[in-house]
Amino acid sequence: MAHTEAAALADVSTLRDRIDLVDTEIRALMERRRELSREIQRTRMAEGGTRTDFTREMRVISPYSESYGRQGTAVAMALLEICRGESA
């Protein structure tokens, strides 16, 4: 029984390591998205537009909501807030 428990703990540890890698990838993608978002904001504002395009944001939120429900909406809104920058 102890051998089975040790194997299970090793499996859990390996799976957690894989989750850690996915989390690292997610953060890298979020940073890439933030850079692109800031470039769009700078371009739009340089042309006299607004910093935020709420119609576009609703199109971003929708797939998250459809895939994950209320929690997906919260994730999308947090992502948008992170990518807007500090003076949104």
Secondary structure in CASP SS format (residue, H / E / C, confidence):
PFRMAT SS
TARGET T0000
AUTHOR 0000-0000-0000
METHOD secondary structure of the structure
MODEL  1
M C 1.00
A H 1.00
H H 1.00
T H 1.00
E H 1.00
A H 1.00
A H 1.00
A H 1.00
L H 1.00
A H 1.00
D H 1.00
V H 1.00
S H 1.00
T H 1.00
L H 1.00
R H 1.00
D H 1.00
R H 1.00
I H 1.00
D H 1.00
L H 1.00
V H 1.00
D H 1.00
T H 1.00
E H 1.00
I H 1.00
R H 1.00
A H 1.00
L H 1.00
M H 1.00
E H 1.00
R H 1.00
R H 1.00
R H 1.00
E H 1.00
L H 1.00
S H 1.00
R H 1.00
E H 1.00
I H 1.00
Q H 1.00
R H 1.00
T H 1.00
R H 1.00
M H 1.00
A H 1.00
E C 1.00
G C 1.00
G C 1.00
T C 1.00
R C 1.00
T C 1.00
D C 1.00
F H 1.00
T H 1.00
R H 1.00
E H 1.00
M H 1.00
R H 1.00
V H 1.00
I H 1.00
S H 1.00
P H 1.00
Y H 1.00
S H 1.00
E H 1.00
S H 1.00
Y H 1.00
G H 1.00
R H 1.00
Q H 1.00
G H 1.00
T H 1.00
A H 1.00
V H 1.00
A H 1.00
M H 1.00
A H 1.00
L H 1.00
L H 1.00
E H 1.00
I H 1.00
C H 1.00
R H 1.00
G C 1.00
E C 1.00
S C 1.00
A C 1.00
END
